[in-house]
Amino acid sequence: MTQSIIDHTRSEVQESEPGLCPDCETDTVIHDPDRGERVCGECGLVLTEDPIDYGPEWRAFNAQEHDELSRVGAPLTQSMHDRGLTTTIDWRNKDANGHSMSADKHGQLHRLRVWQERIRTKNAGERNLKYALSEIDRMVSALGVPKPVKETASVIYRRALEQDLIRGRSIEGVATSALYTACRKEGIPRSLEEVTSVSRVDQREIGRTYRYIADELDINLEPTNPRQFVPRFCSELDVSKEVETRAVEIIDQTTDLGLHSGKSPTGFAAAAIYAAGLLCDETIPQRAVADTAQTTVVTVRNRYREQLDAIDQSPVT
């Protein structure tokens, strides 16, 4: 009988409007933090009790205390071959109380570490994945791209491995292609030349593998907008904000005319910066612009003249 009354009360609470008492129909429902209950302030009806508290029952005042009091480890990540679910044997050779162990225990722990490292990769597929993800981590660090790019690249490589797209191709080539795809997917402006500079394979193989992976995994990417490269290039060239704004305007005007179609986005952005410098009476050497964009002086010279002609501006020499 008592259980039926409780169930009936709970159903009434669920059917009632949020913040209204189902008994007296007033909006005087309050939360009692000491008892962990939601109570009607008018009639005293307890609406909910014993809520689940997902927070810790301690207070941490710095990062060290937060780490020491944590009950869990790092979150799951796709950038590790075992997704972070692994056991680590500490190298300090101390017990739970912080006391040093004997020499015999040192040898035993060393053997356990060796076997632990061996059994982490139980087959060729996991060894392949471990090496590829470490290669992606190395290139991500060299390029200075954020962590979400590494996670996306790891997921792309895992999908390629599951669909057996690695066969007949180098691990480094597929890993680099996955990273380049992730950069474009996350909107991080990194050109193919920049990715190639930190890779162990040549640009032709990266481009060929990238197109194959994107086609097989049905990854549809929008063409790279040259304006994405402008802020970084301008920062490296140390030009004024006026030049940066004018370069973006030139790119917007010329892309609306379709002038960027079929052209390298980095070279197009570099030419826009050089053209903006001319229009703003700010001297920017063509060689410096070309080196920053990893393109040639000839490309910068040809593109900036096309851009100025398209927006009816006379090139200044």
C-alpha positions in Angstrom: 0.0 0.0 0.0 2.8 2.4 1.0 4.7 1.6 -2.2 1.6 2.3 -4.4 1.2 5.7 -2.7 4.8 6.6 -3.4 4.6 5.5 -7.0 1.4 7.5 -7.4 3.1 10.6 -5.9 6.1 10.2 -8.2 3.8 10.0 -11.2 2.0 13.2 -10.2 5.3 15.0 -9.7 6.5 13.9 -13.2 3.2 15.0 -14.8 3.2 18.4 -13.1 4.8 21.4 -14.5 8.4 22.2 -13.5 8.5 24.4 -10.4 4.9 23.8 -9.5 3.8 21.7 -6.5 1.4 18.9 -7.6 -0.5 19.1 -4.3 -1.3 22.8 -3.7 -0.4 23.9 -7.3 1.8 26.8 -6.1 5.2 27.8 -7.5 6.9 27.8 -4.1 9.1 24.8 -4.7 12.5 25.3 -3.2 15.7 23.4 -3.1 17.1 22.3 0.3 20.9 21.9 -0.2 21.5 20.5 3.3 19.0 17.6 2.8 19.3 17.3 -0.9 15.6 17.7 -1.5 13.1 19.7 -3.5 10.3 20.8 -1.1 7.2 22.8 -1.5 7.5 25.9 0.7 3.7 26.2 1.1 2.5 22.7 2.0 5.9 20.9 2.7 5.5 18.2 0.1 8.8 16.6 -0.7 9.0 16.4 -4.5 12.4 14.8 -5.0 15.1 13.5 -2.7 18.5 11.8 -2.7 19.8 13.4 -5.9 23.0 12.0 -7.4 25.9 14.3 -6.8 28.5 13.9 -9.6 31.0 16.2 -7.9 33.8 15.3 -5.5 33.3 15.5 -1.8 36.6 17.3 -1.3 38.0 20.7 -2.2 41.2 21.3 -4.1 43.0 24.6 -4.1 45.6 23.9 -6.8 46.4 21.6 -9.7 48.5 19.2 -7.5 45.8 18.7 -5.0 43.3 18.1 -7.8 45.4 15.4 -9.3 46.1 13.7 -5.9 42.5 13.6 -4.9 41.2 12.4 -8.3 39.5 9.0 -8.3 39.9 8.5 -12.0 42.6 8.7 -14.6 42.8 10.5 -17.9 39.8 10.5 -20.2 39.5 8.2 -23.2 41.4 9.3 -26.3 41.5 8.1 -29.8 45.2 9.3 -30.2 46.4 6.2 -28.2 46.2 2.7 -29.7 44.6 1.4 -26.5 42.5 4.6 -26.1 44.3 5.3 -22.8 42.9 2.1 -21.1 46.2 0.7 -20.0 48.2 -0.2 -16.9 51.3 1.7 -16.1 54.0 0.4 -13.7 55.7 3.3 -12.1 59.4 3.6 -12.6 60.2 4.9 -9.2 60.2 1.4 -7.6 58.3 2.5 -4.5 55.4 0.8 -2.7 52.0 2.4 -1.9 53.4 4.0 1.2 56.3 5.6 -0.7 59.0 3.4 0.7 61.8 2.1 -1.5 61.7 -1.6 -2.4 64.4 -4.2 -2.2 66.9 -5.0 -5.0 65.1 -8.3 -5.7 61.8 -6.4 -6.2 63.6 -3.9 -8.5 64.5 -6.7 -10.8 61.0 -8.1 -10.7 59.4 -4.8 -11.5 61.8 -4.3 -14.4 60.7 -7.6 -15.9 57.1 -6.7 -15.4 57.6 -3.4 -17.2 59.2 -5.2 -20.2 56.3 -7.7 -20.4 53.8 -5.0 -19.9 55.2 -3.1 -22.9 55.2 -6.2 -25.0 51.6 -7.3 -24.4 50.2 -3.8 -25.0 50.3 -4.6 -28.8 49.1 -8.2 -29.2 49.1 -8.3 -33.1 50.4 -6.6 -36.2 47.4 -4.4 -36.5 47.9 -2.9 -33.1 51.6 -2.4 -33.7 50.7 -0.6 -36.9 48.2 1.6 -35.1 50.6 2.4 -32.3 53.3 3.5 -34.7 50.9 5.5 -36.9 49.4 7.4 -33.9 52.9 8.2 -32.5 53.8 9.6 -36.0 50.6 11.7 -36.0 51.5 12.9 -32.5 55.0 13.9 -33.6 53.7 15.9 -36.6 51.0 17.6 -34.6 53.6 18.8 -32.1 55.9 20.0 -35.0 53.0 21.9 -36.7 51.6 23.3 -33.5 48.0 22.4 -34.2 45.4 22.0 -31.4 44.5 18.7 -29.8 41.1 18.2 -31.6 43.0 18.0 -34.9 45.0 15.1 -33.4 41.9 13.3 -32.2 40.2 13.7 -35.7 43.3 12.5 -37.5 43.5 9.4 -35.2 39.8 8.6 -35.9 40.4 9.0 -39.7 43.4 6.6 -39.5 41.5 4.1 -37.4 38.7 4.1 -40.1 41.2 3.6 -42.8 42.8 0.7 -40.9 39.4 -0.9 -40.3 38.5 -0.8 -44.0 42.0 -2.1 -45.0 43.0 1.0 -46.9 46.5 0.8 -45.6 47.4 -2.2 -47.7 50.0 -1.3 -50.3 50.7 2.1 -48.8 53.2 3.3 -46.2 52.1 3.9 -42.7 53.7 7.3 -42.7 51.9 8.3 -45.9 48.5 7.4 -44.6 49.1 9.0 -41.2 50.2 12.2 -42.9 47.2 12.2 -45.2 44.9 11.6 -42.2 46.5 14.6 -40.4 46.1 16.9 -43.5 42.5 15.8 -43.8 41.9 16.5 -40.2 43.4 20.0 -40.5 41.1 20.8 -43.4 38.1 19.3 -41.6 38.7 21.3 -38.4 39.4 24.5 -40.3 43.0 24.8 -39.3 45.0 26.6 -42.0 47.9 24.3 -42.8 49.0 23.9 -46.4 50.1 20.6 -48.0 53.6 22.0 -48.2 53.7 22.7 -44.5 52.4 19.2 -43.6 55.0 17.7 -46.0 57.8 19.6 -44.3 57.2 17.6 -41.1 56.5 14.3 -42.8 58.7 11.4 -43.7 57.2 11.0 -47.2 57.1 13.3 -50.2 54.3 15.6 -51.2 53.2 13.6 -54.2 52.6 10.5 -52.1 50.7 12.5 -49.5 48.4 14.1 -52.1 47.7 10.8 -53.8 47.0 9.0 -50.6 44.9 12.0 -49.3 42.6 11.8 -52.3 42.3 8.1 -52.0 41.5 8.1 -48.3 39.0 11.0 -48.7 37.2 9.2 -51.5 37.0 5.8 -49.8 35.9 7.2 -46.5 33.4 9.5 -48.2 34.9 12.6 -46.6 33.6 15.7 -48.4 35.6 18.8 -47.7 35.0 22.4 -48.9 37.9 24.0 -50.9 40.3 25.9 -48.6 39.5 29.6 -48.4 42.7 31.6 -48.9 41.6 34.1 -46.2 42.2 31.5 -43.5 46.0 31.9 -44.1 46.0 35.7 -43.9 46.2 36.2 -40.1 49.0 33.8 -39.6 51.0 35.1 -42.6 50.5 38.7 -41.5 51.6 37.8 -38.0 54.8 36.2 -39.2 55.5 39.1 -41.5 54.8 41.6 -38.7 52.6 43.9 -40.9 50.0 46.4 -39.7 46.4 45.6 -39.0 45.4 47.8 -42.0 47.3 45.6 -44.4 45.7 42.5 -42.9 42.2 44.0 -43.3 42.9 45.1 -46.8 44.2 41.7 -47.8 41.1 40.0 -46.6 39.0 42.5 -48.6 41.0 41.7 -51.7 40.5 38.0 -51.2 36.8 38.4 -50.7 36.4 40.5 -53.8 38.5 38.3 -56.0 37.0 35.0 -54.8 33.5 36.4 -55.5 34.8 36.8 -59.1 36.1 33.2 -59.1 39.7 34.3 -59.5 41.0 31.8 -56.9 39.6 28.8 -58.7 42.4 26.3 -59.5 45.1 28.3 -57.7 47.1 27.5 -54.6 45.3 29.1 -51.5 48.6 29.9 -49.8 50.0 31.6 -52.9 46.8 33.5 -53.4 46.8 34.7 -49.8 50.5 35.7 -50.0 49.7 37.7 -53.2 46.8 39.5 -51.5 49.0 40.5 -48.6 51.7 41.9 -51.0 49.0 43.7 -52.9 47.5 45.1 -49.7 50.9 46.4 -48.7 51.2 48.3 -52.0 47.8 49.8 -51.6 48.5 50.8 -48.0 52.0 52.3 -48.8 53.7 49.6 -46.7 56.8 48.0 -48.1 56.7 44.2 -47.9 59.5 42.3 -49.8 58.2 39.8 -52.3 60.8 37.3 -51.2 59.7 37.5 -47.5 56.0 37.0 -48.5 56.9 34.0 -50.7 59.1 32.4 -48.0 56.4 32.8 -45.4 53.8 31.2 -47.7 56.3 28.5 -48.9 55.7 29.5 -52.5 57.7 31.2 -55.2 58.3 34.9 -56.0 57.0 34.4 -59.5 53.7 33.1 -58.1 53.3 36.1 -55.8 54.1 38.5 -58.6 51.7 37.0 -61.1 48.8 36.6 -58.6 49.0 40.1 -57.1 48.8 41.6 -60.5 45.8 39.5 -61.4 44.1 40.5 -58.2 44.7 44.3 -58.6 43.5 44.1 -62.2 40.3 42.3 -61.1 39.5 45.0 -58.5 40.4 47.8 -60.9 43.5 48.9 -58.9 46.7 49.9 -60.7 49.7 47.8 -59.5 52.4 49.9 -57.9 56.0 48.9 -58.7 
